[in-house]
Amino acid sequence: MSFFNSIGRSMQRNQRPPRRSTTPTSGSFPSTDSLPPPTPTSPSVPKPLYLCSPFVEAALVKGNFKTIVMLPKYADVMEWVAVNIFDFYQNLNQFYGVLAECCTAQSCPTMSAGQGLNYTWINQDRKNVQLPAPTYIDYVMTWVQNLLDDENVFPTKSGRDFSQNFPSTVKHVYRQLLRVFAHLYHAHYPQILHLRSEGHFNSLFAHFLAFGKEYELLDPKDIKGQAGAPVGVGALWEKWKDMGILESS
């Protein structure tokens, strides 16, 4: 079932579980940004640990994620998307909270996600600006938390419908959360290994990718980069497809 074919459906909702405390707030920040064209990974760059065995195979969930992301019977598709967005945000933010002391303006002066791939933010003057990774991630997490707290975007009361802008909003949320995943894989995977959490993190990210593909929340260019030249987590996406963890089509 296509997510965008179900925009007009209403639902009777149960209250969501208690939310986590709001992430530390930053200064004013916009809700849009841009993705510079990625460049192919240089052959001289060592293979990332997350692409190496046995780490690439580490997982809590075995098999294909297709059955996990399928819409449950009688569930409303927008309710299903909203609940999963909430869960992905919570889990990712908990991982980042553990790794935050390793992600500083000195260690991560840009929001890098691979060789030649740095994400930029659009400021209030509509200009692309480079931000230290912790600042960028703080902006993202605070923005998403504010959306989750907004009844007009993520309604929690019975009888309230999702807005017509909900699909475009959650696509942007997905893009930003993807960038946080990408940075943590690129810059902080050794710390994840040190915590022996690679199976947890891999399963969370594979679930995130499978769900985004199923409900048309991911733009292929955000994952794969330029045609024929996957970078960063794009290479992990391709590897997991070869392994049968993600759908190949």
N, C-alpha and C positions, 0 to 999 in steps of 0.2 A: 504494500500500500504506500502510495506516495504521500509524503507529509504535506506537500503544497496543494494536494487535491482535497484536503480535509480542513481547510481554514475555517469554514463556516460552522463547524460542529460545536455544540455546547456540551456541558458535562455537569454532573453532580460530583463535587470534589470533597474529599476528606482533608482535614487540616494536615499540612506538612509537619514532619518532625521538627523539634526545636532547632533553630539555626545556631550556627557557631557565632561567636562574638565577631563584630565587625573588624576587618583588618585595619591597621593603622592608616589614617587618612593622609593624603598628600595635598598639595596645592591644587588649584583648578586643573582640570584635564579634559580633553575632548573625548568624543565617543567614536572617532574614526581615525584610521591611520593608513599607511600605505606600505606595500611590500616591494622593495627594490628587486629588480631581476636578479635571481641567484646565478652564480657562476659555477662551472663544473669544478669538482674537487680536484686539486692538484695531485698528480700521481705520487709526488714525494711526501704527501701527508700520510702519516701512519693510519692504519685502519682503526676506526673507533672501537673501543672495548665492547660497546653494546652490539656490535656486529660480529663479534668473535664468539666462537664456541668456548665454553658452555653457556655463556651469558645470554646469547641471543635466544637460546632454547628455554631459559629459566621462566617458569610460569606457575601460577597457582591453578589455572584453568587449562585443561588439556583439550585439544580438538579445535574445531572451528567455532567462531563466535557468532555465527549466523543465528543459531537457535536462541542465544541469550538476548539478542537485540530485537527479535520479532515482537510485534505488537500483541500483547495478551488479548485473549478473546474478551469481547465486550468493553475493552478499554478505549478511551478517547485518545486519538493520536497526539493531540496537543498536550493533553495531560501527561501522557507517557513521555513526551519530549521534555516537558518542563521538569518532571520528577528526576529524569536522568541528568539533565543539565545541573540541577541542584546537587545531585550526588557526585558528579564528576568534579564540580567546583569544590565541594567539601573535601573530597579525597585528595585532590591535587593541592589544595591549600594546606592540608595537613602535611603532605610531603614537603612542600616548600618551607613550611614553618620549621621543620627539622633541619633543612639544609640552609636556612637563611644566614646562619653565621658564617657559612663558607662563600656566600654570594654577596660580595661587597663591591663598592665603587672602585676599589683598587684591584681586586681580582677579576672583576667583570665590568670594565669601563664601557662596554657596549652590549646591546642585547643581541649577542651572537648566537647563531644556531648551526654553525658549520663554516667551513672554509669559504670566505668571500660572501657569507650570508649574514647580514646584520639588519635587524628589524628597526625601523624608524617610527617615530610618533609624529603626528601632525599637531602642532600647538595651536593656540588660539588665533594666531596670525596666519593659519593655514600653511605653515611651512614645515617641511620634514626636518626633524631634529633627532640627533643621536642622544640617547639617554643611557646612563648606567643601568645594567640589568636589574639591580634591586629596585631602582626608581621606576623603571618600566613595569616590572611585575607588581609593584605596589599600586600603581595606577590601574592596572588591569584588575587586580583582585578587589580593590575598593569599588571600582566601577561596576563589576559584576555583582558584588554584594549589595550595592545600592539598587540595582535592577531587581534582584531577588526580593528585596524588602518593599518594592513598589507594587502595590495592589493593582495598579493599572497595567503592569507588564506581566506579573506572575500572580494572578488573582488566587486567593485562598478561600474566599467565601462561596458557599453553595449558591449556584444560580448565576454567577458572574462568568461571562465569556471572555476568551482571549481576544485581544485587539487584532485588527487586520494587519498591524505592523509586526505581530509576534514572529512570523517566519523570518523576516529580514533581521530582526533584533537578535534572535538566537543564532543565526548564521554568523553574525558579527561576534557574538560571545564565543562561539565555537572557534573562530579564527584566532581570537586572542588567547584562549586557553591552549590551543595548539601551539602557539608560540612559546608559552611558558613550558609546556612539555618539551619542546624542541631545545630550548636553552638548557633545561636541566639535564637532558641526555647529553648534549654537547659539552657542557662545562662542569657538570657535577656527577657524572656517572661513577667515577671512582669513589666518591663519598657514599653513593647508593650501594655500591658493592661492599664498602667497609661496614655498612649497617646490615649487610646480608638481606637487603630488601629488593634485590633485582627482580625476583619472581613477582612480588607484589606490584612493583612499578611497571614491569612489562605487561602484566595482565590488565592493569588499569588502563594503560595506553592502548593496548590492542582492543579492549572493549570500547574505548573512546573512538578509535578509528572505525571500527566496525559499525558502531551506532551512527557516526557521522555520515558514513557512506550509505547506510540503509535509509536514512531520512533526509538525504540530500543537503546536509549541513556543511559538508566539506567541499571546497573548491579544489580540484585536482592540482592546480598550480601551487596551492599552499603546501601540498605534500610533496609533489614530485619535482618542483622547480621547472626549469626549462625542459623541453622535450628531449628525451634521451640522456639527460644529465641530472639524475636525482641527487640531491644534496641533503646532508643532515639526516633527519628522521625519514626523509623520502627513501633513502637506501634501506632503512629498517622496514618500512612499508613494503618494499619490493621483496625483501628477504622473507618476511612473514607470509606474503602471498605464495612464494615458492614453497614454503614449508606447509602450506595448507591451513595456516592459522586464520588468515583473512581471505575473503573471496577474491578470486583472480580477475573477475569480470568487472 
